[in-house]
């Protein structure tokens, strides 16, 4: 809302437009769009990050002066491409470095403009902006501390936030030394604000690392379900029957997502069920109306039997059936992490069941052919034995 008001009040100001656009795109990046991974999931965040950096680089007049400021534009473009690439996920440690390089260009440009500007509005704008950045950082950091304290143990949180403190102190001192020539006695206050901004930008990757550590520590079963079970399915589909694969999948889901019971239906056929009577599942299926255009999940909080239905839709195989799950032991439905894990395994489960079904059909055809061949061979052997016995009798006579 604030970003929209800023845009409406100053539509002709390029810095205001960039700040408004960056903030609005950032809100989209935080919204539940249903995209949790991949290229498109990284686009809003990359656009927001780069747009806000461009606004800072052009602050406060919107002009890119001095000339070397264009190198900052190149650095921001490189940062944008990096955020879109898979390296931003696998090389989290590079994220702060990417930002600091771009941020350094902006700080240097603002310092030069501050020095060259005559006393007046431009100087006041720069000072007020730095105060705003400092206050924003002071609000963001405690919030992230509380979030990490909730999701991780004390020792891990202490290590992460000591790193933030070191980043803040180091950034503040470097900026203070470099800014003394331009800001004089005011460099300490400005350095504190910029140091807080640098430390704040380290919060996101550190929070991600702490969250991953907490997940490995406290959600081992869910991690095995989401990361290891799809790899295991690639082996099972070459050796096991579809029913065995479905049963093993239900076992993994009960251990990882804590489902009290479950069933797998493929092409309208009850392929497997676990910890629930077959008649109960068949009665439920007779009364259930599947959605005409199924999404990844179909949830019904009021269903006490099978409230969670995961569409088994595989790449190249289409929609083949449903993974039907009961509630958790306390009667509640699954949380965000459990739902993401269930959606993640739907595709490999669907493909594994399809491959296993085709392989089973081919194996059955081969077995039938081999059985017929064995019958023919046995008949031929029996006839040859009879002929040999007849010849032996004739020769004896």
ZICOR-V145696 format. One record per pair of residues at least 24 apart in sequence whose ideal C-beta (glycine too) atoms are under 7 Angstrom apart, sorted by sequence separation. I is the first residue (numbers start at 1). J is the second residue. D is the distance in whole Angstrom. If there is no record, write none. Layout:
((I;J;D) (I;J;D))
This chain:
((171;195;4) (242;266;7) (250;274;4) (246;271;5) (247;272;4) (280;305;7) (294;319;6) (308;333;6) (22;48;5) (25;51;6) (50;76;5) (75;101;5) (76;102;5) (246;272;4) (307;333;6) (308;334;6) (323;349;7) (75;102;5) (168;195;5) (171;198;4) (225;252;5) (247;274;6) (168;196;6) (171;199;7) (225;253;7) (243;271;6) (22;51;4) (50;79;6) (242;271;6) (243;272;5) (21;51;5) (22;52;4) (50;80;4) (72;102;7) (75;105;6) (320;350;5) (167;198;6) (168;199;4) (225;256;3) (167;199;5) (224;256;6) (225;257;7) (301;333;6) (310;342;5) (315;347;6) (18;51;5) (19;52;7) (22;55;6) (72;105;3) (313;346;6) (314;347;5) (317;350;6) (320;353;6) (46;80;5) (49;83;6) (71;105;6) (72;106;6) (221;255;5) (222;256;5) (299;333;6) (312;346;6) (313;347;7) (317;351;6) (320;354;6) (164;199;5) (167;202;5) (221;256;4) (222;257;7) (311;346;6) (18;54;5) (19;55;5) (69;105;7) (310;346;5) (314;350;3) (315;351;7) (18;55;4) (46;83;4) (72;109;7) (312;349;6) (313;350;6) (314;351;4) (317;354;4) (45;83;7) (46;84;5) (164;202;6) (312;350;4) (164;203;7) (15;55;5) (69;109;5) (314;354;6) (42;83;6) (43;84;7) (42;84;6) (164;206;7) (297;339;6) (15;58;6) (163;206;7) (14;58;6) (15;59;6) (15;60;6) (39;84;7) (42;88;6) (66;112;6) (160;206;5) (297;343;7) (15;62;5) (296;343;5) (14;62;4) (57;105;6) (65;113;7) (13;62;7) (53;102;5) (57;106;4) (56;106;4) (160;210;5) (276;326;7) (296;346;7) (59;110;6) (57;109;6) (53;106;7) (157;210;7) (267;320;6) (156;210;6) (266;320;5) (267;321;6) (266;321;4) (265;321;5) (156;213;6) (264;321;7) (265;322;5) (134;192;6) (138;196;6) (141;199;7) (152;210;5) (134;193;3) (137;196;4) (141;200;6) (144;203;4) (148;207;6) (151;210;7) (264;323;6) (265;324;6) (130;190;5) (133;193;5) (137;197;5) (140;200;5) (147;207;7) (151;211;6) (61;122;7) (152;213;6) (263;324;5) (60;122;6) (131;193;6) (134;196;5) (137;199;7) (141;203;6) (148;210;5) (152;214;4) (262;324;6) (130;193;4) (137;200;4) (140;203;6) (144;207;6) (151;214;5) (262;325;4) (130;194;7) (133;197;5) (262;326;6) (60;125;4) (261;326;4) (60;126;6) (259;325;4) (260;326;5) (115;182;5) (259;326;6) (260;327;6) (107;175;7) (111;179;6) (114;182;6) (260;328;7) (114;183;7) (259;328;7) (260;329;6) (59;129;6) (258;328;5) (111;182;5) (258;329;6) (253;325;7) (257;334;6) (257;338;4) (257;341;6) (256;341;7) (257;342;7) (107;194;6) (266;353;6) (103;198;7) (100;198;6) (249;349;6) (99;201;5) (96;201;6) (96;202;5) (245;352;6) (246;353;7) (245;353;6) (96;205;6) (95;205;5) (242;353;5) (245;356;6) (92;205;5) (242;356;5) (222;337;6) (226;341;4) (230;345;6) (233;348;5) (237;352;4) (241;356;6) (242;357;5) (92;208;6) (222;338;7) (225;341;5) (229;345;6) (233;349;6) (236;352;6) (240;356;6) (92;209;7) (219;337;7) (226;344;5) (230;348;4) (237;355;4) (242;360;6) (222;341;5) (226;345;7) (233;352;4) (237;356;5) (241;360;6) (225;345;6) (36;340;6))
